Structure formats: C-alpha cells, structure tokens
Amino acid sequence: MTGPVRRLLPEPTPRLRFREMTAGDLDAMAELLGDPEVMAYYPAPKTRSASADWIARMRDRYESHGHALWIIETHDGVFVGDCGITWQSVNEAPVLEVGYHVHRSLQRQGLATEAARACVNLVAREFAPTLLTAIIHPDNTASRRVAENLGMTHIDDDHAHPWIVRTVMGMQVSPR
C-alpha cells in the first residue's frame, strides 16, 4: 500500500514565490485565463466556469502527481500568474511540460522565465535525468523565447490536434 503523494513546490526566486491554487484564486485566475491577449494562442479565452474547472484540475493533479501549475506571486503577495510542471501528451507519448501564464500587465519583465527556471530546478532535483518540454503554439514567439531562455531547442512537432501542429521545445535535465 502506498501513502499519499509527496507535494512539491519550486523554491522561491528573487522576485517570486509559488503556492498551490485554491478556490479562493478564482477571481485572479478568471481574469488571467479570460484575458484574450494572455490566451491568444488557445482556442478561446476561458470563462469563469472554465477557470474554476482549471483550478479543480490543478488541485486533482497536486493530489495524484504532487505537482501541477502553481500560483506565482511576488513576495508581497501580488498575483503574477501561474507556472508549473504537468504531464502532457506529444504525438500520443507522455512528456513532462513546463507551462506558464503571466498577467498581461506584468509581461515582458522576465517573470515567466524566472518562474519557469525555478520549475526546471525542481525537475532537476526530483525527476532528473529526464526530458522537459514546452508545447507552444507555432506563432507564440514570446513563449518560445521563454523556452529558449531555459536552454530548450525545437525537438518535435505535435500532430495530435487536427487544427494545429504545435511546436515542441525540449531539453534534457540532469540531476543537481
């Protein structure tokens, strides 16, 4: 019989800290995921109800995997967005992915890269050696720059969806 899954969190960075999402984050997450600019490379911005489902899915993943997307905020509690590691599928194969969304007013300040780098460090401590990916809409140059800043390169194209071929960036993460 196995015990509960060990819950993980990335270490704080100079500007950011991580915590698990809760139902109390619905207003902030609905604003983030409902923003047409933040969600420009998704099929559509998320409704408040879909944002509540997003939070519930992350909470389920904390329970089952010990990780998911976490809330990222400044050290004084200002909401920045979400960032974390989740299991995804690329061409029907499971891959570990780092994902990130930053509030529009805080973009272009290196916060996504800073948060994602903390997740790479977590992967190095907990999962390495392993492949870490970022699955990106081919037109999302900002997200691709974040992946490149982490040291990722184009490794594949994901053909799982009939309406889009997504770019798969990746890197081998070694233990630290």
Buried (B, 14 or more C-beta within 10 A) or exposed (E): EEEEEEEBBBEEBEBBBBEBBEEEBBEBBBBBBBBEEBBEBEEEBBEBEBBBEBBEEBBEBBEEBBBBBBBBBEEEEEBBBBBBBBEBEBEEEEBBBBBBBBBBEBBEEEBBBBBBBBBBBBBBBBBBEBBBBBBBBEEBEEBBEBBBBBBBEEBBEBEBEEEBEBBBBBBEBEEE
